[in-house]
Amino acid sequence: MSVWKRYKMKGFLFSIILLIWSSSVRSQYLVDSDRLQSDTITYKVMDTVALDMILRYPPKFKNRKKYPTIVFFFGGGWNGGTIGQFEPQAEYFASRGMITVLVDYRVKNRHQTTPYESVADAKSAIRFLREHAEELNVDPDKIAASGGSAGGHLAAACGVLPGLDEPDEDLGISSKANALVLFNPVFDNGPQGFQKERMGARWREISPAHNITESAPPTIVFLGREDHLIPVSVAESYQSKMDSVGGRCDLFLYDEAGHGFFNNYKYDGKFYTLTLLETDRFLKSIGYIKGKPKQ
């Protein structure tokens, strides 16, 4: 059985365990979720498919204030996944004074779609937040995109890919994120890259590693050295390309950590805590949050 097939078989069981694990994280680390208000909004309708986002607001929310925002895209190989994957991180950064957003998007198992549609949905989500920034209290100049694995690819796509927007949307409203927080992301969709057979002849359009320019937003990347899907060399190459155009790309590599390490139950929350605090420092360094991390 191939590595990828084993990965897909484990996905459903992992989602169930993750829900149990995330509940324990809330109780042991940093967040009183009962204090945080949330809304569910439909951001896009395609034929009969309605796509939702869950917005979570900071404590002592003020209607006249504009808040830095971080958007999370779940992983799952563009095949599946759960919108709740980054719920612990979303609750934490809401407690730090941000609006946080968990985004659903089209995937193969539920919608018979390709990675190209997934990217279009991610860009639609960013555009929706910016278009409705006034009523949602979103600071349109401080929208960070985040995600893990394929979700990390979508976040990166919102930072560096120039196309793949929905053509019937108002393209005068940017779908580009202002910062990126990426967890074991898929960077390379080229001929030697991840799931290359699904990208076809248009692979360059969808490959973040092949679209880095000087306008790339500040980025932080987390990767386990034992990741069986994303080689360390790919992340190091991405960082090197960012450096070459004068961009910022902070890369954190972790020993004895595999794919999905950042909130994998088998690590007992160790890497969740480490990556959370590094993300906190990164967001503080670019002016999205203030003060010390919550402990």
Secondary structure as GFF3:
##gff-version 3
##sequence-region A 1 295
A	DSSP	alpha_helix	3	28	.	.	.	ID=ss1
A	DSSP	three_ten_helix	33	35	.	.	.	ID=ss2
A	DSSP	beta_strand	38	46	.	.	.	ID=ss3
A	DSSP	beta_strand	49	56	.	.	.	ID=ss4
A	DSSP	beta_strand	67	73	.	.	.	ID=ss5
A	DSSP	alpha_helix	87	95	.	.	.	ID=ss6
A	DSSP	beta_strand	99	103	.	.	.	ID=ss7
A	DSSP	alpha_helix	108	111	.	.	.	ID=ss8
A	DSSP	alpha_helix	115	131	.	.	.	ID=ss9
A	DSSP	alpha_helix	133	136	.	.	.	ID=ss10
A	DSSP	beta_strand	138	148	.	.	.	ID=ss11
A	DSSP	alpha_helix	150	160	.	.	.	ID=ss12
A	DSSP	beta_strand	179	183	.	.	.	ID=ss13
A	DSSP	three_ten_helix	196	198	.	.	.	ID=ss14
A	DSSP	three_ten_helix	200	202	.	.	.	ID=ss15
A	DSSP	alpha_helix	203	206	.	.	.	ID=ss16
A	DSSP	three_ten_helix	208	210	.	.	.	ID=ss17
A	DSSP	beta_strand	219	224	.	.	.	ID=ss18
A	DSSP	alpha_helix	232	244	.	.	.	ID=ss19
A	DSSP	beta_strand	249	254	.	.	.	ID=ss20
A	DSSP	three_ten_helix	261	263	.	.	.	ID=ss21
A	DSSP	three_ten_helix	265	267	.	.	.	ID=ss22
A	DSSP	alpha_helix	270	285	.	.	.	ID=ss23
###
